[in-house]
Amino acid sequence: MKKTLLALATLGACTGSALAAGDVQLYGVIDLGVTHIDGIGNGSGPTHSVSQLSSGVQSPSVIGVKGVEPLGGGLATIFDIESGFCASGTNQNTKAPAGGYCVGGGFMQSRTWAALKGPWGTIAGGRDMTRMYKNEVRFDPFGGGTTGAYTNLSIINQYGLSRLSQGVVYISPEAHGLVGSVSYSFAPSATAVPGTTPSSSRVSRSMGASASYVDGPLALAVAYAAVTNLRLPAMLDPANGVNDGTLSGWQIGASYRFPVATLSALYEQAKADYNAGSARSMVVGVRVPVGAGTVMASVAEARTDYGMRSINLLGTAMYGTAKQYAIGYSYSLSRQTNLYASYARISNGPDTNFAIGSATDAFVGAMGQGSAGMTVGLRHSF
């Protein structure tokens, strides 16, 4: 990590003139919070609790460089390279990959992309968050962070589809508040674990489309995505073990900003080949400005129903319904610094094992047992 920070500092020094001109920007977020989470298991009991100083509770701790170069004629090149880091030293994150940098991946793997922008729209390539994940964050009153994050239950987070690697994306220009996009990925995610049979070796691909609309206080968004050939037990053809199944999902979200509060809601659903039924998750919430702060509250639900196979898309026996109730508060000390606090609780059904997490921590609970978590922290952006 010291080498990483040294390289970024050197890059910032070498691009001093560009920084002064505003074409290149060194930016970052440092987020530290004291968290306590209980109801953590390995899918079954007994459970235990974790108390720690966590990095990236409200949003991941990151450092990055982004910039734009005008090319004339309305054209410009844009880039953004970003790396996560563990401001606390490490997190007790049971789902973080080795060297996960709490938790964006390796060096500059939180996001790394370049784009060409023109009057006709934007074409970008690289690694970034998926449109469906961005919608989850957009319509979650907690913004995908603190212990109240909707991602504790959401479909996209359950199946590790929050980031798009080797992706190519086209984004249309804005027209009367409407923006559309289409994407294709040659390697959608790390969810494609080694196959369980020699024949389950097909390469995974993904494609997606989305549209969003903003008109004053109203915001709407819809998205669809499909991932082929995931090497997961629930995606294998039961007749021959070949991973030729497709996971597809869609979502719809909306928010409306009233004078006293902003209401938001999101619904999403996923289906998989060789599996009857579907998986669904949803969240409804509110943000209420109070002086220099904001009160946040939400109710979220995850529900799986896979009929005869009675397994979720990860191939485990988890199915049924889980609910999450969350409340939190964020207080702005300045435009760049805020304090936050939150409390959330998950109620699991007899055959679900979700647990409370945060923007970077993700844990597994125990079947039929609840999980609760609270946090108090500080976030500074620069």
SVG drawing of the C-alpha trace seen along z (x, -y; Angstrom):
<svg xmlns="http://www.w3.org/2000/svg" viewBox="-43 -26 50 62">
<polyline fill="none" stroke="black" stroke-width="0.4" points="0.0,0.0 2.9,-2.4 4.2,-1.8 0.7,-2.5 0.4,-5.8 3.9,-6.8 3.1,-6.2 0.0,-8.3 1.8,-11.1 4.5,-11.0 1.8,-11.1 0.2,-14.1 3.5,-15.9 4.3,-15.2 0.9,-16.5 1.1,-19.8 0.5,-21.9 -2.5,-19.8 -4.0,-20.0 -3.7,-23.7 -5.4,-23.9 -8.3,-21.7 -7.8,-19.0 -6.6,-16.4 -7.8,-15.9 -6.4,-13.9 -9.3,-12.9 -10.2,-10.6 -12.3,-9.6 -11.3,-8.6 -14.1,-6.9 -13.6,-5.4 -16.3,-4.1 -16.6,-2.1 -19.0,0.8 -20.6,3.5 -22.4,6.3 -23.9,9.5 -25.7,12.5 -22.6,13.5 -22.4,17.2 -21.4,19.4 -24.9,20.1 -25.9,21.9 -25.3,21.4 -23.7,20.7 -23.3,17.0 -20.8,14.4 -20.3,10.6 -17.7,8.3 -16.6,4.9 -14.0,3.0 -12.8,-0.2 -13.9,0.3 -12.7,-1.4 -15.3,-2.4 -18.6,-2.2 -20.6,-4.9 -18.7,-4.8 -15.4,-3.0 -12.1,-4.7 -10.5,-5.4 -7.9,-7.4 -7.9,-8.2 -7.0,-10.3 -9.5,-11.6 -9.3,-14.0 -10.6,-15.3 -8.8,-16.5 -10.9,-18.6 -10.1,-17.5 -12.0,-20.2 -15.2,-19.8 -17.2,-18.9 -15.0,-15.8 -13.1,-15.0 -11.3,-12.1 -12.2,-11.3 -10.6,-8.9 -10.9,-7.8 -8.6,-5.4 -9.3,-4.6 -8.0,-2.3 -9.6,-1.3 -7.5,-1.3 -8.0,-0.2 -7.9,-3.3 -8.2,-1.2 -5.4,1.2 -7.8,4.1 -11.5,5.1 -12.9,8.4 -14.7,8.8 -15.6,12.5 -16.3,11.9 -13.3,9.7 -10.9,11.3 -7.2,11.7 -5.6,8.3 -9.0,6.8 -7.9,3.3 -11.2,3.0 -12.8,3.9 -12.4,2.6 -9.9,5.4 -6.2,4.9 -4.4,1.7 -6.6,-0.7 -9.3,2.0 -12.1,0.0 -12.7,-1.6 -10.4,-2.0 -11.9,-3.3 -11.3,-5.7 -13.9,-7.2 -14.5,-9.3 -17.3,-11.8 -19.0,-13.7 -22.3,-15.3 -23.5,-11.7 -22.8,-10.4 -20.0,-8.6 -18.2,-5.3 -16.3,-4.0 -14.3,-0.9 -12.7,0.7 -13.9,1.6 -16.7,-0.2 -19.8,0.3 -22.7,1.8 -25.7,-0.4 -28.0,1.8 -25.7,1.4 -25.6,-2.4 -29.4,-2.4 -29.4,-0.5 -27.2,-3.2 -29.2,-6.0 -32.5,-4.9 -31.3,-3.6 -31.7,-6.4 -28.4,-5.2 -26.6,-5.4 -25.4,-1.8 -23.5,-2.5 -23.5,-2.3 -25.2,0.6 -28.5,-0.4 -27.3,0.3 -29.9,1.9 -27.0,3.9 -27.2,6.1 -30.1,7.8 -30.1,6.7 -29.9,9.2 -26.9,7.5 -24.8,7.7 -25.9,11.3 -24.5,12.5 -21.4,10.4 -22.5,8.4 -21.8,4.9 -18.8,4.4 -18.3,4.8 -14.9,5.9 -13.7,5.9 -16.8,3.8 -17.7,1.6 -20.5,-0.9 -22.4,-3.4 -24.2,-6.3 -26.5,-8.5 -26.6,-12.3 -29.2,-13.8 -32.4,-14.7 -35.2,-16.4 -34.1,-14.6 -33.8,-11.2 -30.5,-9.2 -30.0,-5.6 -27.1,-3.2 -26.1,0.3 -23.2,2.4 -21.3,5.6 -18.7,7.4 -16.2,10.0 -15.7,10.9 -18.6,9.7 -17.4,10.6 -15.4,12.9 -18.6,14.9 -17.7,17.4 -15.9,19.8 -14.2,23.0 -16.7,25.4 -17.8,28.5 -17.5,30.7 -14.9,30.8 -17.6,29.7 -18.5,26.5 -15.8,24.4 -17.7,22.0 -16.6,18.4 -19.1,16.0 -20.4,12.8 -22.9,10.2 -25.0,7.5 -27.3,4.8 -29.5,1.8 -30.8,-1.0 -32.7,-4.3 -33.1,-7.1 -35.3,-10.2 -35.1,-13.3 -37.6,-16.1 -37.1,-18.5 -37.9,-16.6 -38.8,-13.4 -36.3,-10.7 -37.0,-7.4 -34.8,-4.5 -35.2,-1.1 -32.5,1.5 -32.0,5.0 -29.0,7.3 -28.2,10.9 -25.1,12.9 -24.4,16.1 -22.4,19.2 -21.8,18.5 -20.0,21.5 -22.3,21.9 -24.1,25.0 -27.5,23.4 -26.5,22.5 -25.4,25.9 -27.5,28.0 -28.6,30.9 -28.5,33.3 -24.8,32.9 -23.2,30.4 -22.5,27.8 -22.6,24.2 -24.8,22.9 -27.5,21.3 -28.3,17.5 -29.0,15.3 -31.2,12.4 -32.7,9.6 -34.4,6.3 -35.2,3.4 -37.2,0.2 -36.7,-2.6 -38.1,-6.1 -37.7,-9.0 -39.5,-12.2 -38.2,-15.2 -40.9,-16.9 -40.2,-20.2 -39.8,-18.3 -38.5,-14.9 -37.4,-12.7 -39.2,-9.4 -37.6,-6.6 -38.3,-3.0 -36.6,-0.2 -37.8,3.2 -35.7,5.9 -36.1,9.4 -33.8,12.2 -34.4,15.6 -32.0,18.3 -32.2,21.2 -32.8,24.6 -34.4,23.0 -38.1,22.5 -39.3,19.4 -37.3,16.2 -35.4,14.0 -36.7,10.6 -35.5,7.7 -36.9,4.3 -36.4,1.2 -38.6,-1.7 -37.2,-4.7 -37.1,-8.3 -34.5,-11.1 -35.5,-14.1 -33.3,-17.2 -32.9,-18.4 -30.7,-21.5 -27.2,-20.6 -28.0,-16.9 -30.3,-14.3 -32.3,-11.6 -32.5,-8.3 -34.9,-5.4 -35.8,-2.4 -37.4,1.0 -36.0,3.7 -36.9,7.2 -35.2,10.2 -37.3,13.1 -36.3,16.2 -38.6,18.9 -37.0,21.5 -39.7,24.2 -38.5,27.8 -34.8,27.1 -35.3,24.9 -31.9,23.2 -30.8,19.7 -28.6,18.7 -25.5,19.4 -26.4,23.0 -27.1,23.0 -30.2,24.0 -31.2,20.5 -34.7,19.5 -37.7,17.7 -38.0,14.1 -35.8,11.8 -36.5,8.2 -34.3,5.3 -35.3,2.2 -32.8,-0.7 -32.5,-4.2 -29.6,-6.6 -28.4,-10.2 -25.7,-12.1 -24.4,-15.6 -22.4,-17.8 -19.5,-19.6 -18.5,-21.1 -18.9,-20.5 -16.3,-17.7 -16.7,-16.3 -19.6,-14.6 -20.4,-12.5 -22.8,-9.6 -24.6,-7.0 -26.9,-4.2 -28.7,-1.1 -30.2,1.7 -31.7,5.1 -32.3,8.1 -35.1,10.6 -34.4,13.9 -36.9,16.5 -36.3,20.2 -34.3,20.7 -32.4,17.4 -29.1,16.3 -28.5,12.6 -26.4,10.5 -25.8,6.8 -22.8,5.3 -21.7,1.8 -20.4,0.2 -17.4,2.6 -18.1,5.2 -20.3,8.2 -21.1,11.1 -23.1,14.3 -25.6,14.9 -27.3,18.1 -30.5,19.7 -33.6,18.3 -31.5,16.1 -31.5,12.3 -28.6,9.9 -28.2,6.3 -25.5,3.7 -24.7,0.2 -22.0,-2.3 -20.7,-5.8 -18.1,-7.3 -16.4,-10.2 -16.1,-10.6 -13.8,-13.2 -13.6,-13.7 -10.9,-15.7"/>
</svg>
